[in-house]
Amino acid sequence: MAVRKIIEIDEEKCDGCGLCADACHEGAIQIIDGKAKLVSETYCDGLGDCIGECPRDAITIIEREAAGFDAAAVEAHLIRQKANAGTRPAATPCSCPSSALQDFDEPASAPTTDGDRPPQLRQWPVQLVLVPPGAPFLKGADLLITADCVPFATANYHDRYLADKVTVVGCPKLDDIQYYYEKLKLMLAEADPKSITVLRMEVPCCGGITQAVTKARNEVIPGTGLDVITIGIRGEEQSVEHVPSP
């Protein structure tokens, strides 16, 4: 603790408009019960970017004893905010159904109209960027982390790999791999899965998803089994590697 500059919010003046929360790059301000709140002293750098956005003059900078600004804590906080965005349990007329959580008790049992085997998907959504770390279907699951080209290259993806597993899907080339790593740490800590399987393509850029999963596993749940399966671009299974615990 030290005496430093930090914001102070006058809740009597605050009308909960949220402009200050939008202006705070560190996520230090949130609207709670209709009022702006400083959620953590360690997230506030004391620079006051939020002040110019307040139409009620409800925010000032003062000097007082406070916990120091923590840039690493801010980064983790912002990642959690991004990871948990859009995680309401059901879609509403104003929300996107792509982020509405659905946990299927069993995969589809009826064959499709053309007589093929039914799909084995057990939950929705599947995109890593959309699945919240605390999704109930992740807890204690056999977790399949799939590079998103794999199902296109693998004819029997559902029966051979997806059956009895919960899956998340992503592209390490087109998406932010650092974001994947940070989100996977949160996800693995919350879910504590029974096992982890990574399905990746043979192309070099696909190695990023293996690296992110391995690093997150090693840091959060190092004793959990991790297998990496590499698929060729013509759909053949090229290798199965068991990644030992650190």
C-alpha positions in Angstrom: 0.0 0.0 0.0 1.2 3.5 -0.8 -0.2 7.0 -1.3 -1.0 7.5 -5.0 -3.5 8.9 -7.4 -6.7 7.0 -7.9 -10.2 7.7 -9.0 -13.1 8.4 -6.6 -16.7 8.0 -7.7 -19.5 10.1 -6.2 -22.5 7.7 -6.3 -24.9 10.4 -5.5 -24.1 12.1 -8.7 -23.7 9.0 -10.8 -26.7 8.0 -13.0 -25.2 4.7 -14.2 -24.8 5.8 -17.9 -21.8 3.6 -18.3 -19.7 6.0 -20.3 -16.9 5.9 -17.8 -16.8 2.1 -17.9 -16.5 2.2 -21.7 -13.7 4.7 -21.4 -11.6 2.8 -18.9 -9.1 0.7 -20.9 -8.2 -1.3 -17.8 -11.7 -2.5 -17.0 -11.4 -0.9 -13.5 -15.0 0.5 -13.6 -18.2 -1.6 -13.9 -21.8 -0.6 -13.6 -23.2 -2.5 -10.6 -26.8 -2.0 -9.3 -27.1 1.1 -11.5 -24.0 2.8 -10.3 -20.4 3.0 -11.4 -18.0 1.1 -9.1 -14.3 0.8 -8.9 -14.0 -3.0 -8.9 -10.3 -3.1 -7.8 -7.7 -0.6 -6.8 -5.1 -2.6 -8.6 -6.8 -2.1 -12.0 -6.9 1.8 -11.7 -3.8 3.5 -13.1 -5.0 6.9 -11.8 -4.7 8.6 -15.2 -8.3 9.5 -15.3 -9.3 8.8 -18.9 -12.8 8.1 -17.5 -13.3 11.6 -16.1 -13.8 13.4 -19.4 -16.6 10.9 -20.3 -18.7 11.5 -17.2 -21.6 13.9 -17.9 -22.4 14.2 -14.2 -18.9 15.2 -12.9 -19.2 12.2 -10.6 -15.5 11.1 -11.0 -12.5 12.9 -9.6 -8.8 11.9 -9.0 -7.7 12.0 -5.4 -4.5 10.9 -3.6 -5.0 8.3 -0.9 -3.4 5.1 0.4 -4.2 2.4 -2.1 -2.9 -0.9 -3.5 -0.5 -0.3 -6.4 -1.5 -0.5 -10.0 -0.8 -4.1 -11.3 -0.5 -4.3 -15.1 -0.4 -8.1 -15.1 -3.6 -8.3 -13.0 -5.2 -5.9 -15.5 -4.2 -8.1 -18.4 -5.7 -11.2 -16.8 -8.8 -9.3 -15.8 -9.4 -8.1 -19.4 -8.9 -11.6 -20.7 -11.5 -12.9 -18.3 -13.9 -10.2 -19.4 -13.4 -11.0 -23.0 -13.7 -14.8 -22.4 -16.9 -14.4 -20.4 -18.6 -12.0 -22.8 -21.9 -13.1 -24.2 -22.3 -16.1 -21.8 -26.0 -15.7 -20.8 -27.5 -19.2 -20.6 -30.2 -18.8 -23.2 -30.8 -16.6 -26.2 -33.1 -13.7 -26.0 -34.6 -11.6 -28.9 -31.6 -9.2 -28.4 -28.9 -11.8 -28.1 -27.1 -14.0 -30.6 -28.1 -17.7 -30.5 -24.4 -18.5 -31.4 -23.5 -17.9 -27.7 -26.5 -19.5 -26.0 -25.3 -22.4 -24.0 -27.0 -25.8 -24.7 -26.0 -29.0 -23.1 -27.4 -32.1 -24.8 -28.0 -35.0 -22.4 -27.3 -37.3 -25.3 -26.2 -36.8 -28.9 -28.8 -37.1 -31.6 -30.1 -40.6 -31.7 -32.1 -40.7 -34.9 -30.2 -41.2 -38.2 -30.2 -38.4 -40.7 -32.7 -38.4 -43.6 -30.1 -39.9 -45.9 -29.4 -42.8 -43.6 -26.1 -41.7 -42.3 -25.1 -42.1 -38.7 -26.4 -39.4 -36.4 -24.0 -36.6 -35.3 -22.3 -37.0 -31.9 -22.2 -33.4 -30.9 -23.1 -33.0 -27.2 -23.1 -29.3 -26.6 -23.4 -25.8 -28.1 -21.5 -23.5 -28.8 -18.3 -25.1 -30.0 -16.1 -22.2 -31.0 -13.3 -21.6 -28.4 -13.9 -17.9 -28.5 -17.6 -18.4 -27.7 -17.5 -21.2 -25.0 -17.2 -19.6 -21.5 -14.7 -21.1 -19.2 -17.4 -21.9 -16.7 -19.7 -23.7 -19.1 -21.3 -26.6 -17.1 -20.8 -29.1 -20.0 -17.0 -28.7 -19.6 -16.8 -29.9 -16.0 -15.1 -33.2 -15.6 -15.5 -34.0 -19.4 -13.2 -35.8 -21.8 -12.2 -32.6 -23.7 -11.5 -32.6 -27.4 -9.8 -29.5 -28.7 -10.1 -29.5 -32.5 -8.4 -27.4 -35.1 -11.3 -26.3 -37.3 -10.0 -27.8 -40.5 -10.0 -31.4 -39.1 -13.7 -32.2 -39.5 -13.5 -31.2 -43.2 -10.6 -33.5 -43.8 -11.8 -36.5 -41.7 -14.7 -38.4 -43.0 -15.4 -40.3 -39.8 -14.7 -37.4 -37.4 -18.0 -37.8 -35.4 -17.8 -41.5 -34.8 -14.0 -41.9 -34.4 -13.1 -38.7 -32.4 -16.1 -36.8 -31.2 -18.3 -39.6 -29.6 -18.5 -39.2 -25.8 -16.5 -36.0 -25.8 -17.1 -32.3 -25.4 -15.4 -30.3 -28.0 -14.1 -26.8 -28.6 -12.9 -25.7 -32.0 -10.4 -23.0 -33.2 -7.9 -21.9 -35.8 -4.4 -21.1 -34.4 -3.5 -19.4 -37.7 -6.4 -17.0 -38.0 -7.2 -16.3 -34.3 -5.1 -14.9 -31.5 -3.0 -17.8 -30.1 -2.1 -15.8 -27.0 -5.8 -15.3 -26.3 -6.3 -19.1 -26.8 -3.6 -19.8 -24.2 -5.1 -17.4 -21.6 -8.6 -18.6 -22.2 -7.6 -22.3 -22.1 -5.9 -21.7 -18.7 -9.2 -20.3 -17.3 -11.2 -23.1 -19.0 -9.0 -25.9 -17.7 -8.9 -24.5 -14.2 -12.7 -24.3 -14.1 -13.5 -27.5 -15.9 -10.8 -29.9 -14.5 -11.4 -32.3 -17.4 -10.8 -36.0 -17.1 -8.7 -36.0 -20.3 -7.6 -33.7 -23.1 -7.2 -34.7 -26.7 -5.9 -32.3 -29.4 -6.8 -32.9 -33.0 -4.6 -30.9 -35.3 -3.7 -30.9 -39.0 -0.3 -31.8 -40.4 0.4 -28.2 -41.6 3.0 -26.3 -39.5 0.7 -23.4 -38.6 -1.6 -25.9 -36.7 1.2 -26.5 -34.2 0.1 -23.4 -32.4 -3.0 -25.0 -30.9 -0.9 -27.9 -29.6 1.6 -25.4 -28.0 -1.2 -23.4 -26.4 -3.0 -26.4 -25.0 0.2 -28.0 -23.7 1.4 -24.9 -22.0 -2.0 -24.3 -20.4 -2.3 -27.9 -19.2 1.2 -27.8 -17.8 0.5 -24.7 -15.8 -3.0 -25.4 -14.5 -3.6 -29.2 -14.4 -0.2 -30.8 -15.1 -1.4 -34.3 -14.1 -4.2 -34.5 -16.6 -3.6 -36.8 -19.6 -3.0 -35.1 -22.9 -2.9 -36.8 -26.4 -2.2 -35.0 -29.7 -3.5 -36.6 -32.9 -2.2 -35.3 -36.2 -4.4 -35.6 -39.3 -3.0 -35.4 -42.8 -4.7 -33.1 -45.4 -6.1 -36.2 -47.1 -7.7 -37.3 -43.8 -5.3 -40.0 -42.7 -4.3 -40.3 -39.1 -0.5 -39.6 -39.2 0.4 -39.9 -35.5 -0.8 -40.1 -31.9 1.5 -38.6 -29.3 1.0 -38.8 -25.6 2.4 -35.6 -24.1 3.9 -36.4 -20.7 3.3 -34.3 -17.6 6.0 -31.8 -16.8 
